[in-house]
Amino acid sequence: MTVDREKRKDFLFSFSSSITNCTLYSQEHPITIKSMEKSFELLKDILEEKGSFRISVLEERLFIDEEPLIRRGIVISNIIEKFKIKGLNSISFFAGIEFNEFFEFVTELAKPLKKGGYEIYSRPHIKVGKLFFSEEDRTSEKKLIDLERKVPVFEDIIEELKLIFKGIESSQMTSAGNLKEIVLRLAKGLKESLSPLLLLVPFKSYEEYLYSHSINVCILTLAQAESLGFEGETFVNIGLAGLLHDIGKLKIKREIFLKEGVLKKEEWDEIKKHPEEGAKLLMKVPSIPEIAVISAYEHHIKFDGSGYPKKRYNGFPSFISQMITISDFYDALRTERPYRVKLEHDEVLSLMDIKSGTDFNPKLLANFIMLF
């Protein structure tokens, strides 16, 4: 009996998520434990079918047993990069493995690099194959550390985005070419990074919030799209939709966004106009893909149909709008605003989990959480 492809894919996603969670949190954190348990159960199912399971890397390709994975997505890239950093070319799991053995191994794999500390050792039911390091390589540990810390800087895009948004607002923009170039730059950074979280533009001022938030939502939505297998023009258009989802806020009074303290009802009512205003703006740009217009309008309509603006049609918001809703909510709550403090990563994910099935598509949300 062959191991189901989807089961192997699910394990790779969960395994990558376990490593990332163990890096972001303590090994005793509930999110870390839950992620590890899920990975272990998937691994046990695979081992029950064939007794062993091997992940290996050769020349920028990931192999499952002897089968190469054709698709190179963010999860696969993350695993390949982690192998490089830790000096590994293979990990083999064998039947009989217990949770503690798996937990300790993933914890070791997730540890940050220290001088002379990249060695990962085999265990009774986990065997590792190691890359050969020459003396020159061994004296260049900084290369490995730099690889782990390699994070593109996207703050320079803010100034570009300001000019582009101004052109859209004044109806003087007739091409999406510059926007597509920004999306491609963000997508390239995503492929080079160990986690989408490392790419997010930090909050600096309320004046620049719209632009940093737009970049972050684009990154988070591209990460979702990549993990779901979107490619080519569709992938770029999804990125454009994420980048432009909040452009309607250009039509909202500036003082409302800068106001400290709780907003009045009429001020919230004013903010709630931005989805419609954004759709109207984007409809005036001939080269903007339709999905960007739709997502600008729908990104505050929840999975259960509530939210705003009030739905004028039957059915769910578009699949892409649902992805952007998740990205938008996450980044908004991770950023301090004049009327509230920011929440920590695990606090936001816990709150989102509570809203699964009401505010968010459960399957898309589960996939989003696995990215981290």
C-alpha positions in Angstrom: 0.0 0.0 0.0 1.4 3.4 -1.0 1.2 6.3 1.4 -1.4 8.8 0.3 0.1 11.9 -1.3 -2.2 14.3 0.7 -1.2 12.7 3.9 2.5 13.2 3.1 1.8 16.8 2.1 -0.2 17.4 5.3 2.8 16.1 7.4 5.2 18.4 5.6 3.0 21.4 6.3 2.5 20.4 10.0 6.2 19.5 10.4 7.3 22.9 9.1 4.7 24.6 11.3 6.0 22.6 14.4 9.5 23.9 13.8 8.4 27.5 13.4 6.1 27.4 16.4 8.9 25.9 18.5 11.1 28.8 17.3 8.6 31.5 18.1 7.4 30.1 21.4 8.7 28.1 24.3 8.6 24.3 23.9 6.0 24.2 26.7 3.6 26.7 25.0 0.2 25.2 24.2 0.5 26.2 20.6 3.8 24.4 20.3 2.4 21.3 22.0 -0.7 21.2 19.8 1.3 21.6 16.6 3.7 18.8 17.7 0.9 16.5 18.5 -0.7 17.0 15.1 2.6 16.4 13.3 3.2 13.3 15.3 -0.2 11.8 14.6 0.2 12.4 10.9 3.7 10.8 11.0 2.3 7.7 12.9 -0.3 7.2 10.2 2.4 7.2 7.5 4.7 4.9 9.4 1.8 2.4 10.1 1.5 2.1 6.3 5.1 1.6 5.3 7.3 1.5 8.3 9.7 4.3 7.4 9.5 7.8 6.0 12.4 9.8 4.5 12.8 13.5 3.8 15.9 14.5 1.9 17.3 17.6 0.1 19.4 17.5 -3.0 20.4 20.6 -5.1 17.4 22.7 -4.0 14.9 19.9 -4.4 13.0 18.1 -1.7 12.4 14.4 -1.9 9.9 12.2 -0.1 11.5 8.8 0.0 12.8 8.7 -3.6 10.1 10.9 -5.1 10.9 14.5 -5.9 8.3 17.2 -5.1 7.6 19.2 -8.2 6.0 22.2 -6.5 8.3 24.6 -4.7 6.1 26.5 -2.2 6.8 28.4 0.9 6.5 25.3 3.2 8.9 23.3 1.0 11.3 26.3 0.9 11.2 26.6 4.7 12.1 22.9 5.1 15.0 23.1 2.6 16.4 26.2 4.3 16.2 24.6 7.7 18.1 21.5 6.4 20.8 23.8 5.0 21.1 25.8 8.2 21.4 22.6 10.3 23.8 20.9 7.9 21.4 18.1 7.0 20.7 16.3 3.8 18.1 13.8 5.1 15.9 12.8 8.0 14.4 9.3 8.2 11.6 8.4 10.6 11.0 4.7 11.6 8.0 2.8 13.1 8.1 2.6 16.8 8.9 6.3 17.4 7.3 7.7 20.5 6.0 11.3 21.0 8.8 12.3 23.4 11.5 11.2 20.9 9.8 13.2 18.1 9.2 16.2 20.4 12.9 16.4 21.5 14.1 16.1 17.9 11.9 18.9 16.6 12.9 21.1 19.6 16.5 20.5 18.8 15.9 21.2 15.1 14.2 24.5 16.0 17.0 25.8 18.3 18.8 29.0 17.1 22.4 28.6 15.9 25.2 29.0 18.3 28.9 28.7 17.7 29.7 25.1 16.9 26.1 24.2 17.7 24.6 23.2 14.3 25.1 19.4 15.0 21.9 17.4 15.0 22.2 13.8 16.1 20.3 10.6 15.3 17.9 8.9 17.7 16.7 5.3 17.9 13.8 5.9 15.5 15.1 9.1 13.7 18.2 8.9 11.6 19.8 12.0 10.1 22.2 12.3 7.1 24.6 15.2 7.3 26.2 17.4 4.7 29.9 17.3 4.4 31.6 20.5 5.6 35.1 21.4 4.5 37.3 23.3 6.8 36.5 26.5 4.9 32.8 25.9 5.5 33.3 25.2 9.1 35.1 28.5 9.6 32.2 30.2 7.8 29.4 29.5 10.3 28.4 33.1 9.8 27.1 32.1 6.3 24.7 29.7 8.0 23.6 32.3 10.6 23.1 34.8 7.8 21.0 32.3 5.9 18.7 31.9 8.9 18.4 35.6 9.5 18.1 36.6 5.8 15.1 38.9 5.7 14.4 41.3 2.8 13.6 44.8 3.8 10.4 46.2 2.3 10.0 49.5 4.0 11.3 51.3 0.8 8.1 50.1 -0.9 6.0 52.4 1.3 7.1 55.5 -0.6 6.4 53.8 -3.9 3.0 52.8 -2.7 2.1 56.3 -1.6 2.7 57.6 -5.1 0.7 54.8 -6.7 -2.2 55.2 -4.3 -2.3 58.9 -5.0 -2.5 58.2 -8.7 -5.4 55.9 -8.1 -7.2 58.4 -5.9 -6.9 61.1 -8.5 -7.9 58.8 -11.3 -4.6 59.4 -13.0 -3.3 55.8 -12.9 -3.9 53.8 -16.1 -1.7 50.8 -15.5 -1.1 48.2 -12.8 2.4 47.5 -13.9 4.2 49.2 -11.0 1.8 47.4 -8.6 2.6 44.0 -10.2 6.3 44.8 -9.8 5.8 45.4 -6.1 3.8 42.1 -5.7 6.6 40.2 -7.5 9.2 41.7 -5.2 7.2 40.7 -2.2 6.7 37.2 -3.6 10.5 36.8 -4.2 11.1 37.8 -0.6 8.6 35.3 0.6 10.4 32.4 -1.2 13.7 33.5 0.4 12.3 33.8 4.0 11.9 31.1 6.6 8.5 32.6 7.7 6.1 35.2 6.4 6.2 36.8 9.9 9.9 37.8 9.3 8.9 39.9 6.3 6.1 42.0 7.8 6.8 45.7 7.8 7.0 47.1 11.4 4.6 49.8 12.4 6.3 53.2 12.7 3.6 55.8 12.5 -0.2 56.2 12.0 0.5 58.3 9.0 2.1 55.3 7.2 -0.2 52.6 8.6 -2.3 52.3 5.5 0.8 51.5 3.4 2.6 49.2 5.8 -0.7 47.4 6.5 -1.3 47.0 2.7 2.1 45.5 2.2 1.7 43.1 5.2 -1.7 41.9 4.0 -0.3 41.3 0.6 2.6 39.2 2.1 0.2 37.2 4.3 -2.2 36.6 1.4 0.6 35.6 -1.0 1.8 33.1 1.6 -1.7 31.6 1.7 -2.0 31.5 -2.1 1.4 29.9 -2.4 0.6 27.2 0.1 -2.7 26.5 -1.7 -1.0 26.0 -5.1 -1.9 29.2 -6.9 0.6 30.2 -9.6 1.3 32.6 -12.5 -1.1 35.4 -13.3 -3.7 34.3 -10.7 -1.1 34.3 -8.0 0.0 37.8 -8.9 -3.6 39.0 -9.1 -4.3 37.6 -5.6 -1.3 39.6 -4.4 -2.7 42.8 -6.1 -6.0 42.2 -4.3 -4.3 42.0 -1.0 -2.2 45.1 -1.7 -5.2 47.2 -2.7 -7.9 45.8 -0.3 -7.9 49.0 1.9 -7.4 51.7 -0.7 -10.8 53.0 0.1 -9.5 54.4 3.3 -7.9 57.2 1.3 -11.5 58.6 1.1 -12.0 58.5 4.9 -11.3 61.7 6.9 -7.7 61.6 8.1 -8.4 62.8 11.6 -10.6 59.7 12.3 -7.6 57.4 11.8 -5.4 59.6 13.9 -7.9 60.1 16.7 -6.9 58.7 20.1 -9.4 56.9 22.2 -12.7 55.2 21.3 -14.4 56.2 18.1 -17.9 57.5 18.1 -20.7 55.7 16.2 -20.7 58.2 13.4 -16.9 57.9 13.1 -17.2 54.1 12.8 -20.0 54.6 10.3 -17.5 56.7 8.3 -14.8 54.0 8.4 -17.3 51.4 7.3 -17.7 53.2 4.0 -14.1 52.3 2.9 -14.9 49.0 1.2 -17.4 50.6 -1.2 -15.1 53.6 -1.7 -12.2 51.3 -2.5 -14.2 49.3 -5.1 -15.3 52.5 -6.8 -11.7 53.8 -7.0 -10.4 50.5 -8.4 -13.2 50.3 -11.0 -11.7 53.4 -12.6 -8.4 51.7 -13.3 -8.8 49.6 -16.5 -5.9 47.3 -15.9 -6.8 46.4 -12.3 -8.0 42.7 -12.1 -11.7 42.2 -11.2 -10.8 40.2 -8.1 -9.1 43.2 -6.6 -12.3 45.2 -7.0 -14.4 42.4 -5.5 -12.0 41.9 -2.6 -11.9 45.6 -1.8 -15.6 45.5 -1.5 -15.9 42.2 0.3 -13.0 42.0 2.8 -15.1 43.0 5.8 -17.9 40.6 4.9 -17.6 37.6 7.3 -17.8 34.0 6.4 -21.3 33.8 7.9 -22.5 36.8 5.9 -22.3 39.4 8.7 -20.0 42.3 8.7 -20.1 45.3 6.3 -21.1 46.5 3.8 -24.4 44.6 3.9 -24.4 41.8 1.3 -26.5 42.4 -1.7 -26.3 38.9 -3.0 -26.6 35.3 -1.9 -23.6 33.0 -1.1 -20.2 33.5 0.5 -17.7 36.2 -0.3 -15.2 35.1 -3.0 -12.5 32.6 -2.0 -9.8 35.4 -2.4 -11.8 37.8 -0.3 -11.9 35.2 2.4 -8.2 34.8 2.3 -7.7 38.6 2.5 -10.1 38.8 5.4 -7.9 36.5 7.4 -4.7 38.4 6.5 -6.3 41.7 7.3 -7.6 40.7 10.7 -4.3 39.2 11.7 -2.2 42.2 10.8 -4.7 44.8 12.1 -4.7 43.2 15.6 -0.9 42.8 15.6 -0.6 46.6 15.1 -1.1 49.3 17.8 -3.8 51.8 16.9 -4.8 55.1 18.5 -7.9 53.4 20.1 -6.3 50.1 21.2 -3.1 48.3 22.0 -1.7 45.5 19.8 -2.1 41.9 20.6 0.7 39.3 20.6 0.9 36.6 17.8 -0.6 33.8 19.9 -3.4 36.0 21.3 -4.5 36.9 17.7 -4.4 33.3 16.5 -6.4 32.2 19.6 -9.0 34.9 18.9 -9.2 33.9 15.3 -9.7 30.3 16.2 -12.7 31.2 18.3 -14.1 33.0 15.3 -13.6 30.0 12.9 -16.8 29.2 11.1 -18.4 32.6 11.8 -15.9 35.3 10.8 -13.5 33.0 8.9 -13.6 30.1 6.6 -12.5 27.2 8.9 -10.3 25.4 6.2 -8.6 28.6 5.1 -8.0 29.6 8.7 -6.5 26.2 9.6 -4.2 26.5 6.6 -3.2 30.1 7.6 -2.3 29.0 11.1 -0.2 26.1 9.7 2.0 28.7 7.8 3.5 29.7 11.1 
